[in-house]
Amino acid sequence: MGSMHRRPRLALTQGDPAGIGPEILLKLLAAAAPDAPWTPLVVAERAALEPLRPVLPEVPWDRLCSLDGMPSSAELDRIEGGDGIPVLDPVGSARSLTFGDSGPADAAGALAALDAGIALVRCGVADALVTAPVSKASIAHHHLPGFKGHTDYLAAACGLERYGRDYLMAFLAPGLQVALLTVHVPLREAIDTAVDGAAVGEALDCLNRHAGGRIALAGLNPHAGEGGLLGEEDGRFLAPAVAAARERGIDVHGPESADSLFARASRGEFDWVLALYHDQGLIAVKTASFGLATNWTLGLPFLRTSVDHGTAFALAGKGVADARPLAEVVEATRGLLDGRLPKRR
């Protein structure tokens, strides 16, 4: 993750510039004290920040210092020492922007910011990467057909090949930590993965390797199959995968009935739940902490976190977006950097 500064430096990327990303970054800066226990490195287009001046007068605009290119740690130290906030424009060209309407230039700007953020953490200038939301649809339509989100893009940039084996999407919410066996795939495909004992085993290995603790595997069928009465998959495929993982030294239990598992985990019985598919895990996370959970990508060679909400195009540019979720992500990122997170029993 690079050499640690006196205060951790977080590279904050704009997400889709036509969404609420630029606004919540600026509100985060407005709320952060100059002596906060972390320092920001904003990666956002001037074209997305400047139009927000009229609706965000509380932002310390006079402290924003534009960078000419990829900065060195020494350059950032000088800016921060003078109470400045470094801002890197990943595009560097003037253009008009319509909040709420993501076009080709916005999709390109989102990717350019992400690429710059990756470069900053990989070279050690920043200690962690915190990403604002992008529009999967805009990027897929205008630039990268098949784009499914930050997670796979970041993994590919780092040479990671297979979701589950090499990297996982995980969420940190107060009292609940959840990782996903499958992410943005149709439910039928997710079920096929859930009954693949090798895939389940690889995901348990990945979760144990990068997070550890006491893990519970969610069941597929109601009551984890009720001994075969409600489906045979849990007993035929999931239970053997759990037994094999335990033989490898992983503290894993299950498959556990998913209807009660998340409540049990929130009460401290387990550190992690490995959910089998997107909604099984995310319904629990968002019910427990809607908008305030932290998306953490396990397996990358650097720390990357994100908010768990979208671009909110309908709110963009109006000065009304809520920056509390991003502030929670920053706090969780600090916890991951200093070892307070992930929580373990």
Disulfide bonds with the S-S distance in Angstrom:
none
